[in-house]
Structure formats: C-alpha cells, structure tokens
C-alpha cells in the first residue's frame, strides 16, 4: 500500500490514466493539486519573466504598460482556452469515471480540431488590429510606438496558448496532472533562457528589446505544445484512440460546445471587466498609475495560483466522482478544500501587506511606478479570501458540467455591478482612479456571496448536493 503523498506522486508518475475513485479523498486532492499548482505557477511565470526583463530596460514604464495590456487582452484568449478546457476536462473526467475510454478518445480529437479553427480567427484579428485595439483602450501613443510589435507577436501565435491550456485540461481530466506540469516546465525553461538572450542580445544574436520578450514566450509555448502532442501520441492507446477516432464527430462537438460555451462566456465576462478597469485606470492614473496597476494585477494572479490549483483539482475530482456516482465524496471534498483555501488566502493577504514595496522593486526601479504598484497591491489583496472561495465554488459547478451558474454569477458581479459603478465614478463623477481599484475586492466579495446564494442550484444526476 502506498503510504505518503510523495510515494503517491511516484506512483502517479508511472500511470497514464488515474481513476481517483480508487484513491483516498485527501490524497487525491493533493496528488492533483500539487502538480496543478506548479503548472499554473509556471504559466504565470511567462508574463512575470517578460515583465521582469523589460522592467529594467530604458523607458521601462512604457514596456510594462504594453506587456500589462497585452496580458489583459490575452485574458480573452485565455478565457476561450480555459472555457473549452473546462468543458473538455469535465467530459473527459466523467467518461473516465464511467470507464468509457473509447468515448474519451473521440472527445480529445474533437476538442483539438475546435481549438485549431478558433486560433486561426484570433491570430488574424490580433495581428492586423492590435494597434487599433490598444488605441481604443487608452494606451499612451508613446507606449504603442515603443512596443506594438510585442502584442502582434503574441496574438498571431495564439494557437500555442489555446493548445497549451486545452491539452493540459485533457491531462487533468484523465487524472494525470504531471504531464501538464512537465509541459509547462519545458515551455518556461525555454522562455527563461531565451528572454535575456533575445532582449539584450548575446554573441551573434542582436538585441531585440521588447520584441525579444515576445518571441521568447512564443518559442517556449511552442516547445511545450510539442511535448504535449508527443505525450498524447504516446498514451493514445490508453485514451482509446484508433483510426476511426480521427474523424469529426458532430454529436460530441455539440456536447463540447454546449458545456464549453457558457464556460468560455464566464471567463470572457471577467476578462472584459479587467480590461475595462485597466482602460479607466490608464485614463485616470496616467502611464505610472497604469504600470503600477498592471504590476499589482500580475502579482495577484501569481499569488492566487495555489488556490487555482486546488480549484482545478476540485473540478477533476468532481467529474470523476460524478461519473462513478460518489456524491457524498463531493460534499466532503468541498468542505476540505474550502478550509485549505481560506487559510492560504489569509497568508497571501498578510504577505502582500507587509512586502508590497519589496515585491514592486522586483519588477521595476522606477520610483513613481513603485508607489502606485504598492498601493494597488494592498487594496487588491483585501479580496483574496473572497476570490479564493469563489474560485473553488466556480470549479465545483464546472466539474459537474454546470457552467451556466458561474456564467450567470460573473454576469451579475462584473456587468451588472462592477462595470456600471466604475463607469459612474470615473466617467460621470471624475473620482480618483484609486476608487476603481477598490472595486476589485468589493466585487470579489459580492461574487463570493452570490456563490453562497446559488449553492443550492448544484444538482448532480438529479440529486441536489445541499452544500
């Protein structure tokens, strides 16, 4: 019998597909969560590495603004990728719980086909309309002139973003997060090595500045996707692949779309809200206020990753338990993970309050940007606990293939509350842009309350959980 988490991870390393109904509940949480946390930390490292290296270039405030807004817009691409990943992961994990591997193979093929088609559209829009998009979002003309090539490089290679998220969702659905983690280790390793070389130049390679940061990120992601595709090919028999699977199967495409579309929408609603807030802050706080806010947001996304990892584990376990009709396990799972989440978020909040200035200094040496980043970081951190609880509740619904409730909650929180209030205080009342930053923790608290209000709507196979 395997006795420890470390031994379980070693066991997991040699498996291709894991049915977590055969593993202890707490062990299952951490076996999934630890690799998922590391995976997400590494995904976040992409933008943090770029931000670090360009933050020490001349005109760093312009570079930080460009990268920050690129990542804000990228969240729409992430939303599409994560939304489809959520839907596909739910279908895959349920089929694993039901022990229908042939169905799993069909789902994977259809998902890959959808991702490739979507990425072509995104790349076209992103490359040819990048400058117009940035101008519309009130990015300063100086910043656009300085680095518009960076978002063009990132957006035109969106296929690697979509596939990286989607295939990792498949790996999580089959209960093998180690494959997802490895792909991002490889991708980030290449990005970390290439970033300083391409930005500053080395030997026969000329210095490319902010463009070098873009190409380092794209190359890193492309290598990571290459590893993912190799891994899928290697475990193809376990996934139920055969020649007949490599065909479009429209009933499955319809099932994926029905689950994924609300999933995509729930993340797009949140992403568009962040972009709108960034636009208001750029108008009200200028280049330094905007750069400071972008640093604070990147730091928030980095520190919240352990909770995101836990919530992804909840989604996978919920799907597999649902497929096997182990509903009691889902109730116990929820209570355990919420306890972990609250403790982690309290710790993260304290770290942000005490070390806000030190963290800001890591990203830039510009005194005005540091002041703005420090204040924004402290304000945003007040919503960490509520944000963490909402993330767990969100993926509990998503893992059960109920993506409509989280979509409704995001619509109410962001588009009925946050955006109208932000518009009123900034555009109509001309209040300080810091007021908009305060809306971040306030909105997260509202979302948390809405999840508690809607928790009775979680119904699995006709049985209300009563969480």
C-alpha positions as CSV (number, residue, x, y, z in Angstrom):
1,X,0.0,0.0,0.0
2,X,1.2,3.5,-0.9
3,X,1.7,5.4,2.4
4,X,2.6,9.0,1.6
5,X,1.9,11.8,-0.8
6,X,5.4,11.6,-2.1
7,X,5.0,7.9,-2.8
8,X,1.7,8.6,-4.4
9,X,3.3,11.1,-6.7
10,X,5.9,8.5,-7.7
11,X,3.1,6.1,-8.3
12,X,1.3,8.7,-10.4
13,X,4.4,9.3,-12.5
14,X,4.2,5.7,-13.9
15,X,0.5,5.9,-14.7
16,X,-1.2,7.2,-17.8
17,X,-4.8,7.4,-16.6
18,X,-5.8,7.6,-13.0
19,X,-9.3,6.8,-11.6
20,X,-9.4,8.8,-8.3
21,X,-12.4,6.9,-7.1
22,X,-9.8,4.3,-6.0
23,X,-7.7,6.7,-4.0
24,X,-8.3,8.4,-0.6
25,X,-10.0,11.7,-0.8
26,X,-7.4,13.9,0.8
27,X,-4.6,12.2,-1.0
28,X,-6.5,12.7,-4.3
29,X,-6.8,16.4,-3.6
30,X,-3.0,16.9,-3.1
31,X,-1.9,14.5,-5.7
32,X,-3.9,16.5,-8.2
33,X,-3.4,20.0,-6.7
34,X,0.4,20.0,-6.2
35,X,1.3,19.4,-9.9
36,X,-1.6,21.7,-10.9
37,X,-0.3,24.5,-8.7
38,X,3.2,24.1,-10.1
39,X,1.7,24.0,-13.6
40,X,-0.2,27.3,-13.1
41,X,2.8,29.0,-11.3
42,X,4.8,28.1,-14.4
43,X,2.1,29.5,-16.8
44,X,2.1,32.8,-14.8
45,X,5.9,32.9,-15.0
46,X,5.6,33.6,-18.7
47,X,4.3,37.1,-18.2
48,X,6.3,37.7,-15.0
49,X,9.6,36.8,-16.7
50,X,8.8,39.2,-19.6
51,X,7.8,41.9,-17.1
52,X,11.0,41.5,-15.1
53,X,13.4,41.7,-18.0
54,X,11.7,44.6,-19.8
55,X,11.1,46.4,-16.5
56,X,14.8,47.1,-16.4
57,X,15.0,48.4,-20.0
58,X,15.1,52.2,-20.7
59,X,11.6,53.6,-20.8
60,X,10.5,50.6,-18.6
61,X,7.2,52.2,-17.7
62,X,6.2,52.1,-21.4
63,X,7.3,48.5,-21.7
64,X,5.4,47.5,-18.5
65,X,2.3,49.2,-19.9
66,X,2.5,47.4,-23.2
67,X,3.1,43.9,-21.6
68,X,0.4,44.6,-19.0
69,X,-2.2,45.5,-21.6
70,X,-1.2,42.6,-23.8
71,X,-1.7,40.2,-20.9
72,X,-5.1,41.9,-20.1
73,X,-6.2,41.3,-23.7
74,X,-4.6,37.9,-23.6
75,X,-7.1,37.0,-20.8
76,X,-9.8,36.9,-23.5
77,X,-7.7,34.3,-25.4
78,X,-7.1,32.5,-22.0
79,X,-10.8,32.7,-21.4
80,X,-11.6,30.9,-24.6
81,X,-8.9,28.3,-24.0
82,X,-9.8,27.8,-20.3
83,X,-13.6,27.7,-21.1
84,X,-13.1,24.9,-23.7
85,X,-10.6,23.3,-21.4
86,X,-13.2,23.3,-18.6
87,X,-15.8,21.7,-20.8
88,X,-13.5,19.1,-22.3
89,X,-11.9,18.3,-18.9
90,X,-15.4,17.7,-17.4
91,X,-16.4,15.4,-20.3
92,X,-13.1,13.5,-20.1
93,X,-13.2,13.1,-16.4
94,X,-16.8,11.9,-16.4
95,X,-16.0,9.4,-19.2
96,X,-13.0,8.1,-17.1
97,X,-15.3,7.8,-14.1
98,X,-17.8,5.9,-16.3
99,X,-14.9,3.8,-17.7
100,X,-15.8,4.7,-21.3
101,X,-12.3,5.1,-22.8
102,X,-13.5,4.9,-26.4
103,X,-15.6,8.0,-25.8
104,X,-12.6,9.7,-24.2
105,X,-10.6,9.4,-27.4
106,X,-13.4,10.9,-29.5
107,X,-13.7,13.9,-27.1
108,X,-10.0,14.6,-27.3
109,X,-9.9,14.6,-31.2
110,X,-12.9,16.9,-31.5
111,X,-11.5,19.3,-28.9
112,X,-8.2,19.6,-30.8
113,X,-10.0,20.3,-34.1
114,X,-12.1,23.1,-32.5
115,X,-9.0,24.7,-30.9
116,X,-7.2,24.9,-34.2
117,X,-10.1,26.5,-36.0
118,X,-10.6,29.1,-33.3
119,X,-6.9,30.0,-33.1
120,X,-6.9,31.0,-36.9
121,X,-9.6,33.6,-36.3
122,X,-7.9,35.0,-33.1
123,X,-4.5,35.3,-34.8
124,X,-5.9,37.2,-37.8
125,X,-7.7,39.7,-35.5
126,X,-4.8,40.1,-33.1
127,X,-2.2,40.7,-35.7
128,X,-4.0,43.1,-38.0
129,X,-6.0,45.1,-35.4
130,X,-3.5,45.2,-32.4
131,X,-2.7,48.9,-32.8
132,X,-6.4,49.9,-33.1
133,X,-7.3,47.8,-30.0
134,X,-4.6,49.4,-27.9
135,X,-5.5,52.9,-29.0
136,X,-9.2,52.2,-28.1
137,X,-8.0,51.1,-24.6
138,X,-6.3,54.4,-24.0
139,X,-2.8,53.1,-24.1
140,X,-0.5,56.0,-24.5
141,X,0.8,56.8,-28.1
142,X,4.3,56.6,-26.7
143,X,3.8,53.1,-25.4
144,X,2.2,52.0,-28.7
145,X,5.0,53.4,-30.8
146,X,7.5,51.8,-28.4
147,X,6.2,48.2,-28.4
148,X,3.2,47.4,-30.5
149,X,5.2,44.6,-32.1
150,X,5.1,42.7,-28.8
151,X,1.3,42.0,-28.8
152,X,1.4,41.3,-32.6
153,X,3.9,38.5,-32.0
154,X,1.9,37.1,-29.0
155,X,-1.6,37.3,-30.6
156,X,-0.6,36.0,-34.0
157,X,0.7,32.8,-32.3
158,X,-2.4,32.2,-30.2
159,X,-2.7,28.6,-31.3
160,X,0.1,27.7,-28.8
161,X,-1.9,29.4,-26.0
162,X,-5.1,27.5,-26.9
163,X,-3.4,24.2,-27.3
164,X,-1.3,24.6,-24.1
165,X,-4.4,25.2,-22.0
166,X,-6.7,22.7,-23.8
167,X,-4.3,19.7,-23.8
168,X,-3.4,20.4,-20.1
169,X,-7.2,20.3,-19.4
170,X,-7.3,16.9,-21.1
171,X,-4.4,15.7,-19.0
172,X,-6.2,16.9,-15.8
173,X,-9.4,15.2,-16.9
174,X,-7.6,11.8,-17.3
175,X,-6.2,12.3,-13.8
176,X,-2.6,12.9,-14.9
177,X,-1.6,16.5,-13.9
178,X,2.1,15.6,-14.0
179,X,2.0,15.6,-17.8
180,X,0.5,19.1,-17.7
181,X,3.2,20.3,-15.2
182,X,6.0,18.8,-17.3
183,X,4.9,20.6,-20.5
184,X,5.0,24.0,-18.7
185,X,8.3,23.2,-17.1
186,X,9.7,22.7,-20.6
187,X,7.9,25.7,-22.0
188,X,9.1,28.0,-19.2
189,X,12.6,26.7,-19.3
190,X,13.0,27.8,-22.9
191,X,11.3,31.1,-22.2
192,X,13.6,31.8,-19.2
193,X,16.7,31.0,-21.2
194,X,15.7,32.9,-24.4
195,X,14.2,36.0,-22.7
196,X,17.5,37.7,-21.7
197,X,19.3,36.5,-24.8
198,X,16.7,37.8,-27.3
199,X,16.0,41.0,-25.3
200,X,19.6,42.0,-24.6
201,X,21.4,40.1,-27.4
202,X,24.2,37.6,-27.0
203,X,27.2,36.6,-29.2
204,X,25.8,36.7,-32.8
205,X,22.2,37.3,-31.7
206,X,21.3,41.1,-31.9
207,X,19.4,42.8,-29.1
208,X,15.7,42.8,-29.9
209,X,14.3,44.6,-26.9
210,X,10.6,44.1,-26.2
211,X,10.2,42.1,-29.4
212,X,12.7,39.5,-28.0
213,X,10.4,39.0,-25.0
214,X,7.5,38.2,-27.3
215,X,9.5,35.7,-29.4
216,X,10.9,34.0,-26.3
217,X,7.4,33.5,-25.0
218,X,6.1,32.1,-28.3
219,X,9.0,29.8,-28.8
220,X,8.7,28.5,-25.2
221,X,5.0,27.8,-25.6
222,X,5.5,26.1,-29.0
223,X,8.1,23.7,-27.5
224,X,5.7,23.0,-24.6
225,X,2.9,22.2,-27.1
226,X,5.2,19.9,-29.0
227,X,5.9,17.9,-25.8
228,X,2.1,17.7,-25.1
229,X,1.4,16.3,-28.6
230,X,4.1,13.8,-28.2
231,X,2.7,12.8,-24.8
232,X,-0.8,12.4,-26.3
233,X,0.6,10.2,-29.1
234,X,2.5,8.1,-26.5
235,X,-0.7,7.4,-24.4
236,X,-3.0,7.2,-27.4
237,X,-4.0,3.5,-26.8
238,X,-4.9,4.2,-23.2
239,X,-7.1,7.1,-24.4
240,X,-9.0,4.8,-26.8
241,X,-7.6,6.2,-30.0
242,X,-7.9,4.3,-33.2
243,X,-8.2,5.2,-36.9
244,X,-12.0,5.8,-36.5
245,X,-11.4,8.4,-33.8
246,X,-9.6,10.7,-36.1
247,X,-12.8,12.0,-37.7
248,X,-15.1,14.8,-36.9
249,X,-18.0,13.6,-34.7
250,X,-20.7,16.3,-34.6
251,X,-22.8,15.0,-31.7
252,X,-19.6,15.2,-29.5
253,X,-18.7,18.6,-30.9
254,X,-22.2,19.7,-30.0
255,X,-21.8,18.3,-26.4
256,X,-18.4,20.1,-26.0
257,X,-19.9,23.3,-27.3
258,X,-22.9,23.2,-25.1
259,X,-20.8,22.8,-22.0
260,X,-17.8,24.9,-23.2
261,X,-19.7,28.0,-24.5
262,X,-21.0,29.1,-21.0
263,X,-17.6,28.2,-19.7
264,X,-15.9,30.5,-22.3
265,X,-18.5,33.2,-21.6
266,X,-18.0,33.1,-17.8
267,X,-14.3,33.8,-18.2
268,X,-14.8,36.3,-21.1
269,X,-17.2,38.3,-18.9
270,X,-14.5,38.5,-16.2
271,X,-11.7,39.3,-18.6
272,X,-13.6,42.1,-20.3
273,X,-14.2,43.6,-17.0
274,X,-10.5,43.6,-16.1
275,X,-9.7,45.2,-19.5
276,X,-12.3,47.9,-18.9
277,X,-10.8,48.7,-15.4
278,X,-7.3,48.8,-17.0
279,X,-8.6,51.3,-19.5
280,X,-10.2,53.6,-16.9
281,X,-7.0,53.4,-14.7
282,X,-4.8,54.3,-17.8
283,X,-7.0,57.3,-18.4
284,X,-7.2,58.4,-14.8
285,X,-3.8,57.4,-13.4
286,X,-1.6,58.0,-16.5
287,X,1.4,55.9,-17.5
288,X,2.7,55.4,-14.0
289,X,-0.7,54.6,-12.4
290,X,-1.4,52.1,-15.3
291,X,2.0,50.5,-14.9
292,X,1.5,50.2,-11.2
293,X,-1.9,48.6,-11.5
294,X,-0.6,46.1,-14.1
295,X,2.2,45.0,-11.7
296,X,-0.4,44.6,-8.9
297,X,-2.7,42.5,-11.1
298,X,0.2,40.3,-12.3
299,X,1.3,39.8,-8.6
300,X,-2.3,38.9,-7.7
301,X,-2.6,36.4,-10.4
302,X,0.7,34.8,-9.3
303,X,-0.2,34.6,-5.6
304,X,-3.6,33.2,-6.2
305,X,-2.3,30.3,-8.2
306,X,-2.2,27.8,-5.3
307,X,-6.0,28.4,-5.0
308,X,-6.4,28.0,-8.7
309,X,-4.6,24.7,-8.5
310,X,-6.9,23.5,-5.7
311,X,-9.9,24.6,-7.7
312,X,-8.7,22.7,-10.7
313,X,-8.3,19.6,-8.5
314,X,-11.9,20.1,-7.4
315,X,-13.1,20.2,-11.0
316,X,-11.3,16.9,-11.9
317,X,-12.4,15.1,-8.8
318,X,-16.0,16.3,-9.0
319,X,-16.2,15.0,-12.6
320,X,-14.7,11.6,-11.7
321,X,-16.8,11.2,-8.6
322,X,-19.9,12.2,-10.5
323,X,-19.2,9.7,-13.2
324,X,-18.9,7.0,-10.5
325,X,-22.0,8.3,-8.6
326,X,-19.9,9.0,-5.5
327,X,-21.9,12.1,-4.5
328,X,-21.0,12.0,-0.8
329,X,-17.3,12.3,-1.7
330,X,-18.1,15.6,-3.5
331,X,-19.6,17.1,-0.3
332,X,-16.7,16.1,1.8
333,X,-14.2,17.3,-0.9
334,X,-15.8,20.8,-0.9
335,X,-15.5,21.2,2.9
336,X,-11.9,20.2,3.0
337,X,-10.8,22.4,0.1
338,X,-12.6,25.5,1.4
339,X,-10.7,25.1,4.7
340,X,-7.4,25.0,2.9
341,X,-8.4,27.9,0.7
342,X,-9.3,30.3,3.5
343,X,-6.0,29.6,5.3
344,X,-3.9,30.0,2.2
345,X,-5.7,33.3,1.2
346,X,-5.2,34.8,4.7
347,X,-1.5,34.1,4.5
348,X,-1.3,35.6,1.0
349,X,-3.1,38.7,2.1
350,X,-0.6,39.2,5.0
351,X,2.4,38.8,2.7
352,X,1.1,41.4,0.3
353,X,0.5,43.9,3.0
354,X,3.9,43.5,4.6
355,X,6.1,43.1,1.4
356,X,4.2,45.2,-1.2
357,X,7.1,47.6,-1.7
358,X,9.7,44.8,-1.9
359,X,7.7,42.9,-4.4
360,X,7.2,46.1,-6.5
361,X,11.0,46.7,-6.5
362,X,11.5,43.3,-8.1
363,X,9.6,44.4,-11.3
364,X,10.8,48.0,-11.7
365,X,13.3,50.6,-10.4
366,X,11.0,53.5,-11.4
367,X,10.1,55.3,-8.1
368,X,6.7,56.6,-9.4
369,X,5.6,53.2,-10.6
370,X,6.6,51.6,-7.3
371,X,4.4,53.9,-5.3
372,X,1.4,53.2,-7.5
373,X,2.0,49.4,-7.5
374,X,2.4,49.2,-3.7
375,X,-0.9,50.9,-3.1
376,X,-2.8,48.9,-5.7
377,X,-1.3,45.7,-4.3
378,X,-2.6,46.4,-0.8
379,X,-6.1,47.3,-2.0
380,X,-6.5,44.3,-4.3
381,X,-5.2,41.8,-1.6
382,X,-8.2,42.6,0.6
383,X,-10.3,40.5,-1.8
384,X,-8.1,37.4,-1.7
385,X,-10.2,35.3,0.7
386,X,-13.5,36.0,-1.2
387,X,-11.7,35.4,-4.5
388,X,-10.4,32.0,-3.3
389,X,-13.8,30.8,-2.1
390,X,-15.4,31.9,-5.4
391,X,-12.8,30.0,-7.4
392,X,-13.5,26.8,-5.5
393,X,-17.3,27.2,-6.0
394,X,-16.8,28.1,-9.6
395,X,-14.9,24.9,-10.4
396,X,-17.3,22.8,-8.3
397,X,-20.0,23.8,-10.8
398,X,-17.7,23.5,-13.8
399,X,-16.6,20.0,-12.8
400,X,-20.2,18.9,-12.6
401,X,-20.7,20.2,-16.2
402,X,-22.9,23.0,-14.9
403,X,-21.2,26.0,-16.5
404,X,-24.3,28.1,-16.6
405,X,-24.5,29.2,-12.9
406,X,-20.9,30.5,-12.8
407,X,-21.6,32.4,-16.1
408,X,-24.7,34.0,-14.5
409,X,-22.8,34.9,-11.4
410,X,-20.0,36.5,-13.4
411,X,-22.5,38.5,-15.4
412,X,-24.2,39.8,-12.3
413,X,-21.0,40.6,-10.5
414,X,-19.0,42.2,-13.3
415,X,-21.5,43.5,-15.8
416,X,-24.4,44.5,-13.5
417,X,-22.4,45.7,-10.6
418,X,-18.6,46.4,-11.3
419,X,-18.6,48.0,-14.8
420,X,-21.6,50.3,-14.3
421,X,-20.2,51.5,-10.9
422,X,-16.7,52.0,-12.4
423,X,-18.2,54.0,-15.3
424,X,-20.3,56.1,-12.9
425,X,-17.4,57.1,-10.5
426,X,-14.8,57.7,-13.2
427,X,-16.6,59.0,-16.3
428,X,-19.5,60.8,-14.7
429,X,-18.2,61.9,-11.2
430,X,-14.5,62.1,-12.0
431,X,-13.4,60.4,-8.8
432,X,-9.8,59.3,-8.3
433,X,-8.8,56.2,-10.3
434,X,-8.0,54.5,-7.0
435,X,-11.7,54.2,-6.5
436,X,-11.8,51.8,-9.4
437,X,-9.1,49.7,-7.8
438,X,-11.2,49.4,-4.7
439,X,-14.0,47.9,-6.8
440,X,-11.8,44.8,-7.3
441,X,-12.0,43.4,-3.7
442,X,-15.6,44.7,-3.4
443,X,-16.7,42.8,-6.5
444,X,-14.9,39.6,-5.4
445,X,-16.8,39.8,-2.1
446,X,-20.1,40.2,-4.0
447,X,-19.2,37.2,-6.2
448,X,-18.5,35.1,-3.1
449,X,-21.9,36.0,-1.7
450,X,-23.6,35.1,-4.9
451,X,-22.0,31.6,-5.0
452,X,-23.3,31.1,-1.4
453,X,-26.7,32.2,-2.6
454,X,-26.7,29.9,-5.6
455,X,-25.1,26.9,-4.0
456,X,-28.4,25.0,-3.7
457,X,-28.6,25.1,-7.5
458,X,-25.8,22.5,-7.7
459,X,-27.6,19.3,-8.8
460,X,-25.7,16.2,-9.8
461,X,-27.6,13.5,-11.8
462,X,-30.9,14.7,-10.3
463,X,-29.6,14.7,-6.8
464,X,-29.1,18.1,-5.0
465,X,-25.9,18.1,-3.0
466,X,-27.1,20.5,-0.4
467,X,-23.7,22.1,0.1
